[in-house]
C-alpha cells in the first residue's frame, strides 16, 4: 500500500487530498501509470502543473523507487521573494 498525497492547486485540480494505491511499488513513473488506471488524467494534471515530487518527505524524481508503505507527495511549484 502506497499513500499518494496532493497539495494546494494540485489537490484542487485532482479533487482529492490523498489516494491509497494498492501496489508493492516501482518507480514514481510506475506509480503514475497505476494512478491513471483508477483516476484517469491524474498524470496529465501533474505533468501540466510541473509538480514537484517527494517520497517520504525527500525530493524525488520520476525514476525514484517507491516501495510498499512509502508516501509519495505531489507539490505544485512555488516561488518566494
C-alpha positions as YAML, in Angstrom:
chain: A
units: angstrom
residues:
- id: 1
  name: UNK
  ca: [0.00, 0.00, 0.00]
- id: 2
  name: UNK
  ca: [1.37, 3.39, -1.00]
- id: 3
  name: UNK
  ca: [-0.09, 6.70, 0.17]
- id: 4
  name: UNK
  ca: [-0.27, 9.37, -2.54]
- id: 5
  name: UNK
  ca: [-0.79, 12.96, -1.33]
- id: 6
  name: UNK
  ca: [-1.71, 16.06, -3.32]
- id: 7
  name: UNK
  ca: [-1.19, 19.64, -2.16]
- id: 8
  name: UNK
  ca: [-2.56, 23.13, -2.93]
- id: 9
  name: UNK
  ca: [-3.57, 23.67, -6.57]
- id: 10
  name: UNK
  ca: [-2.90, 20.04, -7.43]
- id: 11
  name: UNK
  ca: [-5.35, 18.91, -4.76]
- id: 12
  name: UNK
  ca: [-7.96, 21.25, -6.22]
- id: 13
  name: UNK
  ca: [-7.42, 20.03, -9.80]
- id: 14
  name: UNK
  ca: [-7.36, 16.34, -8.87]
- id: 15
  name: UNK
  ca: [-10.29, 16.72, -6.48]
- id: 16
  name: UNK
  ca: [-8.67, 14.63, -3.75]
- id: 17
  name: UNK
  ca: [-6.21, 15.18, -0.94]
- id: 18
  name: UNK
  ca: [-4.89, 11.65, -0.99]
- id: 19
  name: UNK
  ca: [-5.21, 8.28, -2.67]
- id: 20
  name: UNK
  ca: [-4.19, 4.91, -1.28]
- id: 21
  name: UNK
  ca: [-2.67, 2.79, -4.01]
- id: 22
  name: UNK
  ca: [-2.66, -0.97, -3.58]
- id: 23
  name: UNK
  ca: [0.79, -1.54, -5.02]
- id: 24
  name: UNK
  ca: [4.03, -3.17, -3.99]
- id: 25
  name: UNK
  ca: [5.94, -0.31, -5.57]
- id: 26
  name: UNK
  ca: [8.09, 0.55, -8.55]
- id: 27
  name: UNK
  ca: [9.37, 3.88, -9.81]
- id: 28
  name: UNK
  ca: [7.42, 7.12, -9.41]
- id: 29
  name: UNK
  ca: [6.65, 6.82, -13.15]
- id: 30
  name: UNK
  ca: [5.14, 3.36, -12.49]
- id: 31
  name: UNK
  ca: [3.07, 4.82, -9.66]
- id: 32
  name: UNK
  ca: [1.68, 7.49, -12.02]
- id: 33
  name: UNK
  ca: [0.66, 4.80, -14.51]
- id: 34
  name: UNK
  ca: [-1.09, 2.87, -11.76]
- id: 35
  name: UNK
  ca: [-2.87, 6.03, -10.59]
- id: 36
  name: UNK
  ca: [-4.19, 6.69, -14.08]
- id: 37
  name: UNK
  ca: [-5.90, 3.28, -14.18]
- id: 38
  name: UNK
  ca: [-8.34, 4.29, -11.43]
- id: 39
  name: UNK
  ca: [-8.10, 8.07, -11.77]
- id: 40
  name: UNK
  ca: [-7.78, 9.00, -15.44]
- id: 41
  name: UNK
  ca: [-5.94, 12.23, -16.19]
- id: 42
  name: UNK
  ca: [-4.04, 12.49, -12.89]
- id: 43
  name: UNK
  ca: [-0.63, 12.11, -14.52]
- id: 44
  name: UNK
  ca: [-1.57, 14.65, -17.19]
- id: 45
  name: UNK
  ca: [-2.59, 17.14, -14.50]
- id: 46
  name: UNK
  ca: [0.63, 16.54, -12.54]
- id: 47
  name: UNK
  ca: [2.81, 16.91, -15.61]
- id: 48
  name: UNK
  ca: [1.00, 20.02, -16.86]
- id: 49
  name: UNK
  ca: [1.42, 21.69, -13.47]
- id: 50
  name: UNK
  ca: [5.09, 20.66, -13.31]
- id: 51
  name: UNK
  ca: [4.54, 19.11, -9.91]
- id: 52
  name: UNK
  ca: [7.48, 18.51, -7.64]
- id: 53
  name: UNK
  ca: [7.71, 15.02, -6.19]
- id: 54
  name: UNK
  ca: [8.65, 13.93, -2.70]
- id: 55
  name: UNK
  ca: [9.00, 10.36, -1.49]
- id: 56
  name: UNK
  ca: [8.92, 10.03, 2.29]
- id: 57
  name: UNK
  ca: [9.46, 13.81, 2.65]
- id: 58
  name: UNK
  ca: [12.56, 13.91, 0.43]
- id: 59
  name: UNK
  ca: [12.62, 15.43, -3.04]
- id: 60
  name: UNK
  ca: [12.50, 12.78, -5.73]
- id: 61
  name: UNK
  ca: [12.26, 12.25, -9.48]
- id: 62
  name: UNK
  ca: [10.36, 10.03, -11.87]
- id: 63
  name: UNK
  ca: [12.98, 7.27, -11.55]
- id: 64
  name: UNK
  ca: [12.96, 7.22, -7.75]
- id: 65
  name: UNK
  ca: [11.94, 3.82, -6.42]
- id: 66
  name: UNK
  ca: [8.89, 3.58, -4.19]
- id: 67
  name: UNK
  ca: [8.11, 0.58, -2.02]
- id: 68
  name: UNK
  ca: [5.17, -0.70, -0.03]
- id: 69
  name: UNK
  ca: [4.49, 1.62, 2.92]
- id: 70
  name: UNK
  ca: [6.01, 4.72, 1.31]
- id: 71
  name: UNK
  ca: [4.33, 8.10, 0.89]
- id: 72
  name: UNK
  ca: [4.55, 9.95, -2.42]
- id: 73
  name: UNK
  ca: [3.61, 13.63, -2.43]
- id: 74
  name: UNK
  ca: [2.95, 15.85, -5.44]
- id: 75
  name: UNK
  ca: [3.56, 19.52, -4.71]
- id: 76
  name: UNK
  ca: [2.99, 22.44, -7.06]
- id: 77
  name: UNK
  ca: [6.00, 24.61, -7.87]
- id: 78
  name: UNK
  ca: [6.33, 27.65, -5.65]
- id: 79
  name: UNK
  ca: [8.30, 30.83, -5.56]
- id: 80
  name: UNK
  ca: [9.09, 33.30, -2.89]
- id: 81
  name: UNK
  ca: [10.53, 36.68, -2.53]
...
